[in-house]
Amino acid sequence: MDVRNRDQFMDEKHRRRTGAFFTPKLWVDEAHKMMDQQLGPNWREEYVVWDASAGTANLTRDYRFKELYLSTLEQTDVDIILKSGFNPGAVVFQFDFLNDPIEDSIIGGPSKLPEGLKKALEENRPIVFLNNPPYGTSSDYRALFNNIHKEKIDHTEISKKMKEERINGSSNLMAQFIWGICNIPKIFKLSVFSICTFSQLSILTIPTYKKIRIDYLNNLNYKSGFIFPSTDFIGNSANWPVLFSIFSEKNNLPRENNQTIKVNIKNTNTLKTIHNNDYTESEFEWVSLKNITSKKQGLSLSSALTVNEKYDINIPVNSFGFYSIMNTVVKESKNGIFSSGVGSIFTDRFCISPENFEKCISSVSSRMVLNDAQWYEMNDIFLKPDVNNILYQQWVNDSIIISIFNLRQSQISSLRQVTYHNSLWDLENHFFYLSNQEMRDLANQHNNTILYQDTFKYPNDRFVYNKLQSLQGQFSPDAQAVLDKAIELTRLSFPYRKDADPKFHLNAWDAGWYQIRMGILKEHFPKEYSEFRELLLVLRKRMAPLVYELGFLKR
Ligand SMILES: C[S@@+](CC[C@H](N)C(=O)[O-])C[C@H]1O[C@@H](n2cnc3c(N)ncnc32)[C@H](O)[C@@H]1O
């Protein structure tokens, strides 16, 4: 078997736990080319080179080095390198970078590094850290729901240290590696070094890694970088950008904190500018509730109609909805929930109240209208929009329509007498768009006694209805068309409510669009429903470019 492809034959579970994906030769050579340009053509002679996640030496085997150290987790990989005779003269050793001690310490014991490498570090010799770290996460937010746990990722010595120092990202192997490598120059007070590493592009963008950037990467000298699609790793179907970047020790040039990093998108010959919120207010901070005075018990839902008994939650007293903004990154943009119930244990700052209503709808709409993104945009993050842009207020108005009528993500519902933690609950829908009086009249007209009574039990017009009234004439024509069609279909479908499947709770007068379309429209009004979808598409298409124009995303 070609050892370059060894991980193709690895047991999938083992591969995921150890994060083993090999680097294709094409990208190894590109990385070397970039290092030649940035560090000079003789860097392999001038620097000590250490690959601390060498696997079977893919990054180095085709090149010659004066002083090379190759370490990796698996003894079998060490044996393969030695047997194959790759990089003759290199010191190859088994070393668990995330657990084994680098320096002698009372707690960790003596350093497990070979003498030569230890000496090179202690003598402050120029060194290149070249590697492609393992990829894998012990848990992401989905894991909280699905009980996915990748064993042991969370329990390494480095992850413990990161937690002690309150560095986010400690459950991600790649982040642990990068943090660990960035720390070595600090430990040994190195003055000439380069960190030449593959990673996910998210290391430069997402808020999770903000502290790694602020404490380390942003203080180094970013030399250059390129990205390529992760599908180039054999067996990896998820398509996100893999970054190769070169960071060197800080030079004496004055540098702005918020340096602009540009990476080359391989095969397109274009430069991509990296944006993050390291020194500016993030979208999350902007959207989240600031003044929570008192709280009440909330009903936890996992989707529009499903109660989630797992969580016991308290929500701000004046909140009437929930916006999961876990999806700060583009690749998660279709996973958020916008609902009238509360989705999860996550912070009550995700709740919607009059205070942050406009920000929430405006932000959720940016996800809803976004077209399919390219692979190289997958790790871009959503930003606080430019609220001073003259187009912003129109966006907000039209976002009301998008956020309540969009098909995916909009999980708005009204529920009656659902069991949650051994008691019966009603959930009101403050995103409903018709008046209480109109629904009462319809109930009267169509002899729907239950709904008629419901209008008296909950007699108040809803927040969104009042908003729509106050904004009459201020929606864009395509948004108005969607609203008009939804209202028409709500009226048209009314007679079917009485006999609809009780699971849709359509006898709640303020039942949401999700309930109406799933419980009645799809079955009884397919033609009209598809007309509605066409109108929605027109609106979404028109709004999509504004996501960039208003700065929710930047190119
Ligand atoms: C993404 S692969 C890269 C392999 C090889 N350097 C290449 O570029 O093809 C990451 C490698 O790190 C190794 N690894 C995982 N955890 C490690 C650890 N704690 N210490 C050292 N190596 C580790 C894996 O076994 C795997 O070979």
The ligand as an SDF file (V2000), in Angstrom:
LIG
                    3D

 27 29  0  0  0  0  0  0  0  0999 V2000
   -3.8690   15.9050    9.5630 C   0  0  0  0  0  0  0  0  0  0  0  0
   -2.8200   14.5470    9.9180 S   0  0  0  0  0  0  0  0  0  0  0  0
   -1.3650   15.0670    9.0990 C   0  0  0  0  0  0  0  0  0  0  0  0
   -0.4490   13.9400    8.8060 C   0  0  0  0  0  0  0  0  0  0  0  0
    0.7440   14.3220    7.9560 C   0  0  0  0  0  0  0  0  0  0  0  0
    1.5730   15.2940    8.6270 N   0  0  0  0  0  0  0  0  0  0  0  0
    0.2840   14.9150    6.6510 C   0  0  0  0  0  0  0  0  0  0  0  0
    0.3540   16.1320    6.5170 O   0  0  0  0  0  0  0  0  0  0  0  0
   -0.1800   14.1810    5.7930 O   0  0  0  0  0  0  0  0  0  0  0  0
   -2.5060   14.7690   11.6050 C   0  0  0  0  0  0  0  0  0  0  0  0
   -1.5700   13.7660   12.2210 C   0  0  0  0  0  0  0  0  0  0  0  0
   -1.4250   14.0890   13.5870 O   0  0  0  0  0  0  0  0  0  0  0  0
   -1.3240   12.9040   14.3330 C   0  0  0  0  0  0  0  0  0  0  0  0
   -1.7130   13.2330   15.7220 N   0  0  0  0  0  0  0  0  0  0  0  0
   -2.9390   13.2200   16.2730 C   0  0  0  0  0  0  0  0  0  0  0  0
   -2.8650   13.5460   17.5730 N   0  0  0  0  0  0  0  0  0  0  0  0
   -1.5700   13.7970   17.8320 C   0  0  0  0  0  0  0  0  0  0  0  0
   -0.8730   14.1550   19.0060 C   0  0  0  0  0  0  0  0  0  0  0  0
   -1.5240   14.3280   20.1460 N   0  0  0  0  0  0  0  0  0  0  0  0
    0.4600   14.3080   18.9310 N   0  0  0  0  0  0  0  0  0  0  0  0
    1.1150   14.1290   17.7590 C   0  0  0  0  0  0  0  0  0  0  0  0
    0.5060   13.7670   16.6160 N   0  0  0  0  0  0  0  0  0  0  0  0
   -0.8160   13.6010   16.6490 C   0  0  0  0  0  0  0  0  0  0  0  0
   -2.2720   11.9590   13.6300 C   0  0  0  0  0  0  0  0  0  0  0  0
   -1.9530   10.6300   13.9420 O   0  0  0  0  0  0  0  0  0  0  0  0
   -2.0300   12.3240   12.1740 C   0  0  0  0  0  0  0  0  0  0  0  0
   -1.0270   11.5460   11.6250 O   0  0  0  0  0  0  0  0  0  0  0  0
  1  2  1  0
  2  3  1  0
  2 10  1  0
  3  4  1  0
  4  5  1  0
  5  6  1  0
  5  7  1  0
  7  8  2  0
  7  9  1  0
 10 11  1  0
 11 12  1  0
 11 26  1  0
 12 13  1  0
 13 14  1  0
 13 24  1  0
 14 15  1  0
 14 23  1  0
 15 16  2  0
 16 17  1  0
 17 18  1  0
 17 23  2  0
 18 19  1  0
 18 20  2  0
 20 21  1  0
 21 22  2  0
 22 23  1  0
 24 25  1  0
 24 26  1  0
 26 27  1  0
M  CHG  2   2   1   9  -1
M  END
$$$$
